[in-house]
Amino acid sequence: MKITAYLPLIIVFSLFACATPEREFGVYKQSDGAVGVHAPAGAKESETQEMALAECKKLGKQNAVAAGSRKTVNDRFPITYTYICR
């Protein structure tokens, strides 16, 4: 077998291996109906709002309004944002 036959397949798999992984956010519903988003380091606030909006839409709401943010001691998620679904 010639290695040149597998060369395109090797290139495709190497590109997938080098791709930047999608950010992982921690999204949760609070007991008061608000949505919390644990943001990874370097995340933009607009990205967290998109995650909150997706969660609000799952709950039947059409809008996510920022209610506040706070720092955490978690190295993976240094900031938690809170959104109100409307």
Phi and psi in degrees as GROMACS dihedral restraints (atoms count N, CA, C in turn):
[ dihedral_restraints ]
;  ai    aj    ak    al  type     phi  dphi    fc
    3     4     5     6     1   -95.1    20    10
    4     5     6     7     1   141.8    20    10
    6     7     8     9     1   -70.6    20    10
    7     8     9    10     1   -23.4    20    10
    9    10    11    12     1   -65.1    20    10
   10    11    12    13     1   -23.7    20    10
   12    13    14    15     1   -68.5    20    10
   13    14    15    16     1   -29.9    20    10
   15    16    17    18     1   -97.4    20    10
   16    17    18    19     1    -3.1    20    10
   18    19    20    21     1   -58.1    20    10
   19    20    21    22     1   -45.7    20    10
   21    22    23    24     1   -61.0    20    10
   22    23    24    25     1   -38.4    20    10
   24    25    26    27     1   -66.3    20    10
   25    26    27    28     1   -39.5    20    10
   27    28    29    30     1   -64.3    20    10
   28    29    30    31     1   -40.5    20    10
   30    31    32    33     1   -64.8    20    10
   31    32    33    34     1   -43.8    20    10
   33    34    35    36     1   -62.2    20    10
   34    35    36    37     1   -46.0    20    10
   36    37    38    39     1   -66.6    20    10
   37    38    39    40     1   -34.2    20    10
   39    40    41    42     1   -69.4    20    10
   40    41    42    43     1   -33.5    20    10
   42    43    44    45     1   -67.2    20    10
   43    44    45    46     1   -39.3    20    10
   45    46    47    48     1   -65.9    20    10
   46    47    48    49     1   -35.8    20    10
   48    49    50    51     1   -68.8    20    10
   49    50    51    52     1   -29.5    20    10
   51    52    53    54     1   -92.3    20    10
   52    53    54    55     1    -4.1    20    10
   54    55    56    57     1   -66.6    20    10
   55    56    57    58     1   146.7    20    10
   57    58    59    60     1   -73.0    20    10
   58    59    60    61     1   128.7    20    10
   60    61    62    63     1   -70.6    20    10
   61    62    63    64     1   151.9    20    10
   63    64    65    66     1   -68.1    20    10
   64    65    66    67     1   141.2    20    10
   66    67    68    69     1   -63.3    20    10
   67    68    69    70     1   144.0    20    10
   69    70    71    72     1  -105.9    20    10
   70    71    72    73     1   121.6    20    10
   72    73    74    75     1  -109.6    20    10
   73    74    75    76     1   149.0    20    10
   75    76    77    78     1   -99.4    20    10
   76    77    78    79     1   109.6    20    10
   78    79    80    81     1  -111.9    20    10
   79    80    81    82     1   132.6    20    10
   81    82    83    84     1  -147.5    20    10
   82    83    84    85     1   155.2    20    10
   84    85    86    87     1   -97.2    20    10
   85    86    87    88     1   130.7    20    10
   87    88    89    90     1   -87.2    20    10
   88    89    90    91     1   162.8    20    10
   90    91    92    93     1   -64.8    20    10
   91    92    93    94     1   -24.4    20    10
   93    94    95    96     1   -87.2    20    10
   94    95    96    97     1     5.4    20    10
   96    97    98    99     1    94.8    20    10
   97    98    99   100     1    -8.6    20    10
   99   100   101   102     1   -76.7    20    10
  100   101   102   103     1   165.0    20    10
  102   103   104   105     1  -114.0    20    10
  103   104   105   106     1   131.9    20    10
  105   106   107   108     1  -107.5    20    10
  106   107   108   109     1   143.8    20    10
  108   109   110   111     1  -129.4    20    10
  109   110   111   112     1   117.0    20    10
  111   112   113   114     1   -84.1    20    10
  112   113   114   115     1   116.5    20    10
  114   115   116   117     1   -96.3    20    10
  115   116   117   118     1   135.0    20    10
  117   118   119   120     1   -71.4    20    10
  118   119   120   121     1   163.3    20    10
  120   121   122   123     1   -58.9    20    10
  121   122   123   124     1   134.1    20    10
  123   124   125   126     1    85.7    20    10
  124   125   126   127     1     2.5    20    10
  126   127   128   129     1   -76.5    20    10
  127   128   129   130     1   146.6    20    10
  129   130   131   132     1   -89.6    20    10
  130   131   132   133     1   153.1    20    10
  132   133   134   135     1   -63.7    20    10
  133   134   135   136     1   -32.2    20    10
  135   136   137   138     1   -64.7    20    10
  136   137   138   139     1   -33.7    20    10
  138   139   140   141     1   -67.4    20    10
  139   140   141   142     1   -39.8    20    10
  141   142   143   144     1   -68.3    20    10
  142   143   144   145     1   -35.1    20    10
  144   145   146   147     1   -66.7    20    10
  145   146   147   148     1   -36.9    20    10
  147   148   149   150     1   -61.8    20    10
  148   149   150   151     1   -41.4    20    10
  150   151   152   153     1   -65.6    20    10
  151   152   153   154     1   -41.8    20    10
  153   154   155   156     1   -66.0    20    10
  154   155   156   157     1   -39.9    20    10
  156   157   158   159     1   -63.7    20    10
  157   158   159   160     1   -39.7    20    10
  159   160   161   162     1   -62.6    20    10
  160   161   162   163     1   -40.1    20    10
  162   163   164   165     1   -68.6    20    10
  163   164   165   166     1   -39.9    20    10
  165   166   167   168     1   -62.9    20    10
  166   167   168   169     1   -39.3    20    10
  168   169   170   171     1   -65.0    20    10
  169   170   171   172     1   -32.8    20    10
  171   172   173   174     1   -64.3    20    10
  172   173   174   175     1   -29.8    20    10
  174   175   176   177     1   -88.2    20    10
  175   176   177   178     1     2.9    20    10
  177   178   179   180     1    88.5    20    10
  178   179   180   181     1    12.0    20    10
  180   181   182   183     1  -103.5    20    10
  181   182   183   184     1   159.8    20    10
  183   184   185   186     1  -110.0    20    10
  184   185   186   187     1    -7.0    20    10
  186   187   188   189     1  -143.2    20    10
  187   188   189   190     1   147.6    20    10
  189   190   191   192     1  -124.7    20    10
  190   191   192   193     1   117.0    20    10
  192   193   194   195     1  -108.5    20    10
  193   194   195   196     1   129.9    20    10
  195   196   197   198     1   -64.6    20    10
  196   197   198   199     1   130.6    20    10
  198   199   200   201     1  -111.4    20    10
  199   200   201   202     1   -17.7    20    10
  201   202   203   204     1   160.7    20    10
  202   203   204   205     1   174.3    20    10
  204   205   206   207     1  -148.1    20    10
  205   206   207   208     1   157.9    20    10
  207   208   209   210     1  -149.9    20    10
  208   209   210   211     1   150.9    20    10
  210   211   212   213     1   -80.7    20    10
  211   212   213   214     1   150.4    20    10
  213   214   215   216     1  -122.5    20    10
  214   215   216   217     1   171.6    20    10
  216   217   218   219     1   -94.6    20    10
  217   218   219   220     1     1.6    20    10
  219   220   221   222     1   -79.9    20    10
  220   221   222   223     1   124.9    20    10
  222   223   224   225     1   -68.5    20    10
  223   224   225   226     1   -31.8    20    10
  225   226   227   228     1   -75.3    20    10
  226   227   228   229     1   -38.3    20    10
  228   229   230   231     1  -125.5    20    10
  229   230   231   232     1    81.7    20    10
  231   232   233   234     1   -72.4    20    10
  232   233   234   235     1   -16.1    20    10
  234   235   236   237     1  -134.5    20    10
  235   236   237   238     1   139.2    20    10
  237   238   239   240     1  -116.8    20    10
  238   239   240   241     1   128.5    20    10
  240   241   242   243     1  -105.2    20    10
  241   242   243   244     1   145.9    20    10
  243   244   245   246     1  -119.0    20    10
  244   245   246   247     1   133.3    20    10
  246   247   248   249     1  -127.4    20    10
  247   248   249   250     1   144.9    20    10
  249   250   251   252     1  -100.7    20    10
  250   251   252   253     1   128.8    20    10
  252   253   254   255     1   -87.0    20    10
  253   254   255   256     1   133.3    20    10
